[in-house]
Amino acid sequence: MGAALVATSVGISASVLKRRNLLHHRASQIILAAAVIDDVLGLIVLAVVSSVARGRFNVAEIVLTAALAAAFVVVTAIWGTRVVSLIFPHFHSRLRADEAQFDVAMILLFSLAVLAFYAGVAAIVGAFLAGLALAGSADSRVRNLTRGVTELLVPFFLAGIGLNFDIGIFRSRSTVLLALVILLAAIATKVLGCGLATLPAGWHTALRVGVGMIPRGEVAMVAAQLGLSMLILNAAVYSVIVFVVVASALLTPPLLKIAFTGPMGRAP
């Protein structure tokens, strides 16, 4: 449960801030940068927890898994971008394919996902780092084609989540109470934790950053599905995680609006 709720969904906060033309604010920039780092840290936590959940509760092995995960992330994030920026532009002229750059992007994505899996990290970490490495080199055509693949595959991902979601468990008062407590904890930990860290920048900025870090998203869903497939989570706990993810995503836009406007009108 804790590993699933570590990472903030950068996509939700970014879309809300962009729609309201608030990306230029200092708080918005802190939110986006922190959410990306938060995603990576959440994936490392997920890798370690998955190792423990498989029954390999060995301190040395857990430390080694965390070190490998962190090293994989750092090496790929730093040198991956440089390497891709050097070799990626040449593929378009040398490969005899209509969409050579897109083909290479997909190959890199799945290759890093497989490499991440064998490094003891969740495959989503490799996919995330592939996108990070390609961000500075991929042109608009590659981005549009990738967006099309996303629109094709995301419904299957969401359908898998929905098929495992059991709404009937919420007939139990104890489950409803658990869901509400976890939701409040998910909100409070981000608002207080992230807000206190940015308090030196002023309480307005602290409040905005704390609220902007509330939503959970795809990483939490992947963690929940992994837990369910590994028989660590039962259907009730899985459904509570899904509820918290959806509820936090729905609550963030109105809370962000209040944080950035407030009682005194539009934020400076």
ABEGO torsion letter per residue (X at the ends): XAAAAABBBAAAAAAAAAAAGAAABAAAAAAAAAAAAAAAAAAAAAAAAAAAAAGBBBAAAAAAAAAAAAAAAAAAAAAAAAAAAAAAAAAAAABBBABAAAAAAAAAAAAAAAAAAAAGBBAAAAAAAAAAAAAAABBAAAAAAAAAAAAAAAAAAAAAAAAABBAAAAABAAAAAAAAAAAAAAAAAAAAAAAAAAAAAEAAAAAAAAAAAABBBAAAAAAAAAAAAAGABBAAAAAAAAAAAAAAAAAAAAAAAAAAAEAAEBBX
